Amino acid sequence: MNKPHLTIQGINKSFGTVAALKDVNLEIHKNEFVCLLGPSGCGKTTLLRIIAGLEKASSGRILAGGKDISMLPPAKRNFGMVFQSYALFPNLTAYQNVAYGLQGKSFSKKDIGEKVQHVLKLVDLSHASSRYPSQLSGGQQQRIALARAIVLSPDFLLLDEPLSALDAKVRVRLRHEIRELQERLGITTIMVTHDQEEALTMSDRIVVMNNAEVQQIGTPQEVYEQPNSPFVADFIGSINFLHDKSEGAAPTPRWAVRPEHIRISAEGTGEGVSAIVKNIEFRGSFYRLLLETESVEAGGGHDSITVDVSAHVSNHLQLMKNGIVSLEVPKEKLISFTSEARIHA
Ligand SMILES: Nc1ncnc2c1ncn2[C@@H]1O[C@H](COP(=O)(O)OP(=O)(O)OP(=O)(O)O)[C@@H](O)[C@H]1O
């Protein structure tokens, strides 16, 4: 593989007694779209700010194109940034907001005009260039913020929860727009998000963080299908943990299975165990069932299991609350946590 475009080496960061980042290591390649994903307070914004030069690491290095940039001020790093709170100047038009960063550099007025028009066109807002931020929707303001970041042809685009202030529909549309633009321009991008769906749909790779540490790095498929810890399995998607209840067994789950991988059939058919349907939830494209079984695991007792089935299966089995079904967990779909936690670098 080519040399990494950005290398994050042994980054630690403390705020007083709070450890915000512990030994973070990461390599990002040219044109990659990488998401930093994790719950609130796990350190993702701090990491992005250290990459941008807005925050100093307590130790560790950041290399861009092989060169140590740890000591460079933000203005010298050639990173474009977009924040959750658009951060547009309210007294400047969309055009002026985008042009702002170009002024004071060695561009002629004509060059600036061309560049601004070009990026406004890229974000599909040429028609709104003379509007003030207050005259633009949230989604439009965020597209102006994006235009302002890319007009400087940055080496890296850093996005800090850029979509979280927007309503659901606009958010989904902008996901596609940002990704498409990023691919078209080939800008290496790092985005902070706590939204797993956003990370799964947009990223080439996801860096899952928890408690100031990197838990797993992998493609969306890898972190979904082969989570290396119960935390990752639970944070990304829905999961059923299967506990070994035999005497002396460790309390941590050793196996897990995704709700969509469990097979159900009519009572008495197949090799499965019986389960009672405790709840049926309509989720639009599928149904989410809450089932209760008696003997799936060693040790017995009741267990609740979440199962997702298509409308087709649900109709076919004529599923009803308190009905009995047969349930099977395909062996090949079991996720195991018995091995040492591995990090896919
Ligand atoms: N300037 C600061 N001073 C003191 N503590 C800070 C500062 N910035 C962040 N922290 C602490 O560092 C930890 C990581 O914060 P950070 O903002 O990076 O998390 P995050 O994952 O981005 O969370 P969120 O999704 O809520 O923004 C938290 O415990 C936070 O309280």
The ligand as a Tripos MOL2 file, in Angstrom:
@<TRIPOS>MOLECULE
LIG
   31    33     1     0     0
SMALL
NO_CHARGES

@<TRIPOS>ATOM
      1 N1        -11.0260   22.0070   26.9950 N.pl3     1 LIG1
      2 C1        -11.2660   20.9810   27.8240 C.ar      1 LIG1
      3 N2        -11.0300   21.0570   29.1260 N.ar      1 LIG1
      4 C2        -11.2540   20.0170   29.9700 C.ar      1 LIG1
      5 N3        -11.7480   18.8290   29.5710 N.ar      1 LIG1
      6 C3        -12.0110   18.6820   28.2790 C.ar      1 LIG1
      7 C4        -11.8210   19.7350   27.3300 C.ar      1 LIG1
      8 N4        -12.1750   19.2880   26.1050 N.ar      1 LIG1
      9 C5        -12.6010   18.0130   26.2810 C.ar      1 LIG1
     10 N5        -12.4980   17.6390   27.5670 N.ar      1 LIG1
     11 C6        -12.8260   16.3160   28.1270 C.3       1 LIG1
     12 O1        -12.1520   15.3340   27.3570 O.3       1 LIG1
     13 C7        -12.9830   14.2140   27.1090 C.3       1 LIG1
     14 C8        -13.1750   14.0040   25.6120 C.3       1 LIG1
     15 O2        -13.9350   15.0870   25.0890 O.3       1 LIG1
     16 P1        -14.3150   15.2030   23.5430 P.3       1 LIG1
     17 O3        -15.0220   16.5010   23.3490 O.co2     1 LIG1
     18 O4        -13.1130   14.9590   22.7230 O.co2     1 LIG1
     19 O5        -15.3190   13.9820   23.3670 O.3       1 LIG1
     20 P2        -16.2820   13.6380   22.1600 P.3       1 LIG1
     21 O6        -16.1300   12.1890   21.9340 O.co2     1 LIG1
     22 O7        -16.0170   14.5340   21.0170 O.co2     1 LIG1
     23 O8        -17.7030   13.9370   22.7910 O.3       1 LIG1
     24 P3        -19.0070   14.6520   22.1460 P.3       1 LIG1
     25 O9        -19.5730   13.6920   21.1530 O.co2     1 LIG1
     26 O10       -19.9030   14.8260   23.3510 O.co2     1 LIG1
     27 O11       -18.5340   15.9410   21.5660 O.co2     1 LIG1
     28 C9        -14.2730   14.4870   27.8620 C.3       1 LIG1
     29 O12       -14.1930   13.8800   29.1200 O.3       1 LIG1
     30 C10       -14.2880   15.9910   28.0000 C.3       1 LIG1
     31 O13       -15.0290   16.3840   29.1290 O.3       1 LIG1
@<TRIPOS>BOND
     1     1     2 1
     2     2     3 ar
     3     2     7 ar
     4     3     4 ar
     5     4     5 ar
     6     5     6 ar
     7     6     7 ar
     8     6    10 ar
     9     7     8 ar
    10     8     9 ar
    11     9    10 ar
    12    10    11 1
    13    11    12 1
    14    11    30 1
    15    12    13 1
    16    13    14 1
    17    13    28 1
    18    14    15 1
    19    15    16 1
    20    16    17 2
    21    16    18 1
    22    16    19 1
    23    19    20 1
    24    20    21 2
    25    20    22 1
    26    20    23 1
    27    23    24 1
    28    24    25 2
    29    24    26 1
    30    24    27 1
    31    28    29 1
    32    28    30 1
    33    30    31 1
@<TRIPOS>SUBSTRUCTURE
     1 LIG1         1 GROUP 0 **** ****
